[in-house]
């Protein structure tokens, strides 16, 4: 994938995961069997190799959630052989051939970058050695689509993707900054919350922005009205005890349902609460219907459905600040570190089936 996206424009290039398409007209499987074959493949290399056999196969295998449903979650990790990153396949303990497009700043100081992701979209923040100049490079790792957003806000807490919107926020500044990709310009705009309110976390679900609002730690719907954040409060205030005993509060979703994840200090572990809109409150749950939730250091990275072949259901997969990658079971409260043979700390989760 090329890193030569022009200022303020979106370009598309073929992914380096995808082998060169052949001109072969022979068929090894009946066309109607191709989606079934793809559903059994668990590596992107095999999936793209199948697509590359002929144009018929490629047409039958668009980059859709159903065709990629069996793909394992991947970790974006440093690559020891280059200044770029690689995708690590945890079940196979294997590095997938891959070259992540980077901005010119990254080549000056490759260690001065931050990564954020949701599904297959990755946002890379690069800065020069002095941290005086920033660029945000957003890439779709399967399609190769990429866009460069100059001068992103500083001191934000994660990147939120909401359709064609990219949003950042900072709880201490009471401000949301947002940029619309694909519009006439890629300028960042600022929208401020009403006096006294701040955003602890933000998530986009079914076309709606939800926020956890402090100081009362209640749930609200967020609308952006030019330079203002309009809040519609839904209730669900958290008790002072819950807030004080939590080292992390993150909004998430599972099969269209809104969740709140709390990392508790005592006893050490994680708690999951499901939003009950009728009762306007959070209700604790220990089951995710067999689904699994994935978290980067600063934000929710996606949900994989039940019976996924590469993950354990009813679990949280979390990248921690210290670089650990853990799996926490909601069934028995056990926590296991995912030990993998890759250099350096994991950057972010990449979930191919969320494309």
Secondary structure, DSSP 8 states (H G I E B T S, - for coil): ------TT-EE----TTS---------SS-GGGHHHHHTT--SHHHHHHHHTT-HHHHHH--S-TTTTTT---EEEEE-TTSSSEEEEETTTTEEE-------HHHHH-TTSEEEEEETTEEEEEEE-TTS--EEEEEEETTT--EEEEES--SS----EEETTEEEEEETTTTEEEEEETTSS----EEEE--TT-EEEEEEEETTEEEEEEETTTEEEEEEEETTEEEEEEEE----HHHHHTEEEEEEEEETTEEEEEEEETTTTEEEEEEEETTTTEEEEES--TT-EEEE-SSSEEEEE-TT-TTS-SSEEEEE-TTS-EEEEETTT--EEE---S-SS---EEE-TT--
